[in-house]
Amino acid sequence: MSLKQKTISGIAWTLGQQVGVQGINFFVQILLARLLVPADCGLIAMVQVFMTIGAALMDGGMTSSLIRTKNADNRDYSTVFYMNMMASILIYGIVFFAAPLIASFFDQPLLTLLVRVYTLSFVIQALVGVQTTKLTKEMNFKLQMYMQLPSTLIGGIVGVVLAYQNYGVWSLVWMQLIMSFLFMIQHWFWSDWKPTLLFDKVKLKEHLGFGYKLTLSTLLTTLYSESYTIIIGKFFPMNQLGFYKQAKTLSMFPVSNLTKALQKVTYPVFSELQDDNKKLREVFKKITSMVFFIVTPVMLFLAIEAKPIINLVLTEKWLPAVPFFQILCISSLFYPLSMYNLNIILAKGRSDLHFKLEILKKGLSIIVLVSSIPFGITGIVIASGISMLIHAVVNSIFSGKLIGYPVIEQFKQFMPILSIGLVTSIIIKIIMNASENYEFFNKDFIQIGVSLCLFFILYFILNKLFKISALIETRKLIGDFLLKGKN
């Protein structure tokens, strides 16, 4: 199978996986948001801070090193597996004994037990990390989808049932643990790779040499990202943290899922093309253009119709999250550009540059964050949005130098799409504001449905009128999918 065929097949299956899995997740999150109170979501957000930090430390960047290693063998995989297992047990032990201090810091006694139970996921994830990495390296996303869908569905059902039975925040904990456990068990049953009694110090040194810089970068990114949760959780009421986390989760849902689905494909593809800058640049341009073409109307529509969407989907108790949601929707437009540029840097083997860039980006973002604190939680959310732009610009500058694609050229490529999206948003907002005088349009689902149809029809017409190349590329990719399906 050619690289192009692998890429198209990979995109199809990863999109299927993301749409299926995250579709279930989204539906489950909606039900849980209706059953739980914002403070419950705030509590689990605090636990997830330490979960994400521990996960970054546990892997050591070695699974990413496996993907970019062209001739990885069983010594590579087994060495990384045993190293991950030892790291997961050590990190869980540290978190277990630190749990009372965490609870004391946030003045939330329940956090002690929550942290100790929830972070059992460290060990579960270590048991499956290498198998998942090997499947990703082989671009076998079909099997990954078949394993993740039932895990997500069963875990989600358990979570909703527990929430309905008034288990509160514990419904979220057990949902996550069951999902992780079922996903792990299936890997051991279906994957064709099992660890053998091999531990190669030379291989360990090789993967750590690449991975430790990536780990430091990931840790820095995680600490910065979770600093918003820590600050809001420490200095603001728990329900405010719940509003922020729910707004961030919903705003990142469409853009993150599309970006991550393609990212799983693009990293192996970029790695395979790492020595051919011309082809690498061409593939990068096509992928980023198509993603931005799809993401722009979705995020702008969510921003202009935020109030009826949140009221309909999450109910009235979540309406204070509306302004946070709107800010984060707009800023998330830059997320795909930031992530794909990072993939270029990693595919080139420049984990050293990756780490230096994280220091630069986080330093600039921390300055913005600290400056925003006097303006309250809204200021902090705006700082989060500005940070997304900072990351995209910095990543684009240095990635562009590696493949001969300057940051100015990258942003020029997206400006026509963004301009059309903004014009479409303004026109639709004017139309919907004028329709408020008619009682028929005051129902949320009618307002959302009408504005959705008008928005995407107008967006498509304007892109067609101005002959935007991303529209042509997207239609061609869809045609390739359909052709593959017929064959």
Backbone hydrogen bonds, N-H to C=O, Kabsch-Sander energy under -0.5 kcal/mol:
donor,donor_aa,acceptor,acceptor_aa,energy
6,K,2,S,-2.6
7,T,3,L,-2.5
8,I,4,K,-2.7
9,S,5,Q,-2.8
10,G,6,K,-2.9
11,I,7,T,-2.9
12,A,8,I,-2.4
13,W,9,S,-2.4
14,T,10,G,-2.7
15,L,11,I,-2.5
16,G,12,A,-2.0
17,Q,13,W,-2.5
18,Q,14,T,-3.0
19,V,15,L,-3.1
20,G,16,G,-2.5
21,V,17,Q,-3.0
22,Q,18,Q,-2.3
23,G,19,V,-1.4
24,I,20,G,-2.0
25,N,21,V,-2.7
26,F,22,Q,-3.0
27,F,23,G,-2.2
28,V,24,I,-2.6
29,Q,25,N,-3.0
30,I,26,F,-2.1
31,L,27,F,-2.0
32,L,28,V,-2.7
33,A,29,Q,-2.6
34,R,30,I,-1.6
35,L,31,L,-1.6
36,L,32,L,-3.2
40,D,37,V,-1.3
41,C,37,V,-1.2
42,G,38,P,-1.9
43,L,39,A,-2.1
44,I,40,D,-2.1
45,A,41,C,-1.6
46,M,42,G,-1.4
47,V,43,L,-1.6
48,Q,44,I,-2.3
49,V,45,A,-1.0
50,F,46,M,-0.8
50,F,47,V,-0.7
51,M,47,V,-1.4
52,T,48,Q,-2.5
53,I,49,V,-1.7
54,G,50,F,-2.2
55,A,51,M,-2.2
56,A,52,T,-1.8
57,L,53,I,-1.8
58,M,54,G,-2.5
59,D,55,A,-1.5
60,G,56,A,-1.0
62,M,59,D,-1.6
65,S,61,G,-1.4
66,L,62,M,-2.0
67,I,63,T,-1.6
68,R,64,S,-1.6
69,T,65,S,-1.0
70,K,68,R,-0.6
72,A,69,T,-0.9
77,Y,73,D,-2.0
78,S,74,N,-2.7
79,T,75,R,-1.9
80,V,76,D,-2.1
81,F,77,Y,-2.3
82,Y,78,S,-2.4
83,M,79,T,-1.9
84,N,80,V,-2.5
85,M,81,F,-2.1
86,M,82,Y,-2.2
87,A,83,M,-2.3
88,S,84,N,-2.4
89,I,85,M,-2.0
90,L,86,M,-2.0
91,I,87,A,-2.6
92,Y,88,S,-2.4
93,G,89,I,-2.0
94,I,90,L,-1.9
95,V,91,I,-2.5
96,F,92,Y,-2.7
97,F,93,G,-1.9
98,A,94,I,-1.5
99,A,95,V,-1.0
99,A,96,F,-0.5
101,L,98,A,-0.6
102,I,98,A,-1.9
103,A,99,A,-2.4
104,S,100,P,-2.0
105,F,101,L,-2.3
106,F,102,I,-1.8
107,D,103,A,-0.6
108,Q,103,A,-2.5
111,L,108,Q,-2.0
112,T,109,P,-1.4
114,L,110,L,-2.0
115,V,111,L,-2.8
116,R,112,T,-1.6
117,V,113,L,-2.1
118,Y,114,L,-2.7
119,T,115,V,-2.0
120,L,117,V,-1.6
121,S,118,Y,-1.6
122,F,119,T,-1.8
123,V,120,L,-0.7
124,I,120,L,-1.5
125,Q,121,S,-2.9
126,A,122,F,-1.8
127,L,123,V,-1.2
128,V,125,Q,-1.3
129,G,125,Q,-1.5
132,T,128,V,-2.3
133,T,129,G,-2.0
134,K,130,V,-2.6
135,L,131,Q,-2.1
136,T,132,T,-2.2
137,K,133,T,-2.7
138,E,134,K,-2.0
139,M,136,T,-1.2
140,N,135,L,-3.2
141,F,139,M,-1.3
144,Q,140,N,-0.9
145,M,141,F,-2.1
146,Y,142,K,-2.0
147,M,143,L,-1.6
148,Q,144,Q,-2.3
149,L,145,M,-2.3
151,S,147,M,-1.0
152,T,148,Q,-2.6
153,L,149,L,-2.4
154,I,150,P,-2.6
155,G,151,S,-2.3
156,G,152,T,-2.5
157,I,153,L,-2.2
158,V,154,I,-2.2
159,G,155,G,-2.4
160,V,156,G,-2.4
161,V,157,I,-2.5
162,L,158,V,-2.5
163,A,159,G,-2.1
164,Y,160,V,-2.5
165,Q,161,V,-1.5
166,N,163,A,-1.6
167,Y,162,L,-2.3
170,W,167,Y,-1.7
171,S,168,G,-1.6
172,L,168,G,-0.5
172,L,169,V,-0.8
173,V,169,V,-1.3
174,W,170,W,-2.5
175,M,171,S,-1.5
176,Q,172,L,-1.8
177,L,173,V,-2.1
178,I,174,W,-2.3
179,M,175,M,-2.1
180,S,176,Q,-2.4
181,F,177,L,-2.4
182,L,178,I,-2.5
183,F,179,M,-2.1
184,M,180,S,-2.1
185,I,181,F,-2.5
186,Q,182,L,-2.0
187,H,183,F,-1.4
188,W,184,M,-1.8
189,F,185,I,-1.3
190,W,186,Q,-3.2
191,S,187,H,-2.3
198,L,196,T,-2.9
201,K,199,F,-0.7
204,L,200,D,-2.5
205,K,201,K,-2.4
206,E,202,V,-2.0
207,H,203,K,-2.6
208,L,204,L,-2.7
209,G,205,K,-2.0
210,F,206,E,-1.2
211,G,207,H,-3.2
212,Y,208,L,-3.1
214,L,210,F,-1.0
215,T,211,G,-2.9
216,L,212,Y,-2.4
217,S,213,K,-2.1
218,T,214,L,-3.0
219,L,215,T,-3.2
220,L,216,L,-2.3
221,T,217,S,-2.5
222,T,218,T,-2.9
223,L,219,L,-2.9
224,Y,220,L,-2.3
225,S,221,T,-3.0
226,E,222,T,-3.0
227,S,223,L,-0.7
227,S,224,Y,-0.8
228,Y,224,Y,-0.6
228,Y,225,S,-0.9
229,T,225,S,-0.5
230,I,226,E,-2.5
231,I,227,S,-2.6
232,I,228,Y,-2.6
233,G,229,T,-2.8
234,K,230,I,-2.0
235,F,231,I,-2.4
236,F,232,I,-2.0
240,Q,237,P,-1.0
241,L,237,P,-1.2
242,G,238,M,-1.8
243,F,239,N,-2.2
244,Y,240,Q,-2.3
245,K,241,L,-2.7
246,Q,242,G,-2.3
247,A,243,F,-2.4
248,K,244,Y,-2.6
249,T,245,K,-2.7
250,L,246,Q,-2.5
251,S,247,A,-2.3
252,M,248,K,-2.1
253,F,249,T,-0.9
255,V,251,S,-0.6
256,S,252,M,-2.8
257,N,252,M,-0.5
257,N,253,F,-1.6
258,L,254,P,-1.9
259,T,255,V,-2.2
260,K,256,S,-3.0
261,A,257,N,-2.1
262,L,258,L,-2.0
263,Q,259,T,-2.3
264,K,260,K,-2.0
265,V,261,A,-0.6
266,T,262,L,-3.5
267,Y,263,Q,-2.2
269,V,265,V,-2.0
270,F,266,T,-3.9
271,S,267,Y,-2.4
272,E,268,P,-2.0
273,L,269,V,-1.5
274,Q,271,S,-1.1
276,D,273,L,-2.3
277,N,275,D,-0.5
280,L,276,D,-2.5
281,R,277,N,-2.6
282,E,278,K,-1.9
283,V,279,K,-2.6
284,F,280,L,-2.4
285,K,281,R,-2.4
286,K,282,E,-2.1
287,I,283,V,-2.4
288,T,284,F,-2.5
289,S,285,K,-2.2
290,M,286,K,-2.1
291,V,287,I,-2.3
292,F,288,T,-2.5
293,F,289,S,-2.3
294,I,290,M,-1.7
295,V,291,V,-3.1
296,T,292,F,-2.3
298,V,294,I,-1.0
299,M,295,V,-2.7
300,L,296,T,-2.2
301,F,297,P,-2.2
302,L,298,V,-2.1
303,A,299,M,-1.8
304,I,300,L,-2.1
305,E,301,F,-1.8
306,A,303,A,-0.9
309,I,305,E,-1.8
310,I,306,A,-2.6
311,N,307,K,-2.4
312,L,308,P,-2.2
313,V,309,I,-2.8
314,L,310,I,-2.3
315,T,310,I,-0.9
315,T,311,N,-0.5
318,W,315,T,-1.8
319,L,316,E,-1.8
321,A,318,W,-2.0
322,V,319,L,-2.2
325,F,321,A,-2.5
326,Q,322,V,-2.3
327,I,323,P,-2.0
328,L,324,F,-2.3
329,C,325,F,-2.1
330,I,326,Q,-1.7
331,S,327,I,-2.0
332,S,328,L,-1.8
333,L,330,I,-1.2
334,F,331,S,-1.6
335,Y,332,S,-1.3
338,S,334,F,-1.9
339,M,335,Y,-2.3
340,Y,336,P,-2.6
341,N,337,L,-1.7
342,L,338,S,-1.5
343,N,339,M,-1.8
344,I,340,Y,-1.4
345,I,341,N,-1.7
346,L,342,L,-2.3
347,A,343,N,-2.8
348,K,344,I,-1.6
349,G,346,L,-1.9
350,R,345,I,-2.2
351,S,349,G,-1.1
354,H,350,R,-2.1
355,F,351,S,-2.0
356,K,352,D,-2.0
357,L,353,L,-2.6
358,E,354,H,-1.9
359,I,355,F,-1.9
360,L,356,K,-2.1
361,K,357,L,-3.2
362,K,358,E,-2.7
363,G,359,I,-2.0
364,L,360,L,-2.2
365,S,361,K,-2.5
366,I,362,K,-2.6
367,I,363,G,-1.6
368,V,364,L,-1.7
369,L,365,S,-2.7
370,V,366,I,-3.0
371,S,367,I,-1.9
372,S,368,V,-1.0
372,S,369,L,-0.7
373,I,369,L,-0.9
373,I,370,V,-0.6
375,F,372,S,-1.9
376,G,373,I,-2.0
379,G,375,F,-0.9
380,I,376,G,-1.7
381,V,377,I,-2.1
382,I,378,T,-2.2
383,A,379,G,-2.2
384,S,380,I,-1.7
385,G,381,V,-1.7
386,I,382,I,-2.5
387,S,383,A,-2.1
388,M,384,S,-1.3
389,L,385,G,-1.2
390,I,386,I,-2.3
391,H,387,S,-2.5
392,A,388,M,-1.9
393,V,389,L,-2.4
394,V,390,I,-2.5
395,N,391,H,-2.4
396,S,392,A,-2.1
397,I,393,V,-2.2
398,F,394,V,-1.8
399,S,395,N,-2.5
400,G,396,S,-2.1
401,K,397,I,-1.1
402,L,398,F,-1.0
402,L,399,S,-0.6
403,I,399,S,-1.3
404,G,400,G,-1.1
405,Y,400,G,-2.7
410,Q,406,P,-1.9
411,F,407,V,-2.4
412,K,408,I,-2.2
413,Q,409,E,-1.7
414,F,410,Q,-0.9
415,M,411,F,-1.4
418,L,414,F,-2.6
419,S,415,M,-2.9
420,I,416,P,-2.2
421,G,417,I,-2.2
422,L,418,L,-2.5
423,V,419,S,-2.5
424,T,420,I,-2.5
425,S,421,G,-2.2
426,I,422,L,-2.3
427,I,423,V,-2.3
428,I,424,T,-2.5
429,K,425,S,-2.5
430,I,426,I,-2.1
431,I,427,I,-2.2
432,M,428,I,-2.6
433,N,429,K,-2.2
434,A,430,I,-1.9
435,S,431,I,-1.3
436,E,433,N,-1.0
437,N,434,A,-0.9
438,Y,435,S,-1.9
439,E,437,N,-0.6
441,F,438,Y,-1.4
442,N,439,E,-1.6
443,K,440,F,-0.7
447,Q,443,K,-2.5
448,I,444,D,-2.8
449,G,445,F,-2.1
450,V,446,I,-2.7
451,S,447,Q,-2.2
452,L,448,I,-2.3
453,C,449,G,-2.1
454,L,450,V,-2.4
455,F,451,S,-2.6
456,F,452,L,-2.1
457,I,453,C,-2.0
458,L,454,L,-2.4
459,Y,455,F,-2.5
460,F,456,F,-2.1
461,I,457,I,-2.3
462,L,458,L,-2.4
463,N,459,Y,-2.0
464,K,460,F,-2.4
465,L,461,I,-2.7
466,F,462,L,-2.3
467,K,464,K,-0.9
468,I,463,N,-2.2
471,L,468,I,-1.0
472,I,468,I,-1.0
473,E,469,S,-2.4
474,T,470,A,-2.4
475,R,471,L,-2.2
476,K,472,I,-2.1
477,L,473,E,-2.4
478,I,474,T,-2.4
479,G,475,R,-2.1
480,D,476,K,-2.1
481,F,477,L,-2.1
482,L,478,I,-2.4
483,L,479,G,-2.4
484,K,480,D,-2.4
485,G,481,F,-2.2
486,K,482,L,-1.8
487,N,483,L,-1.8
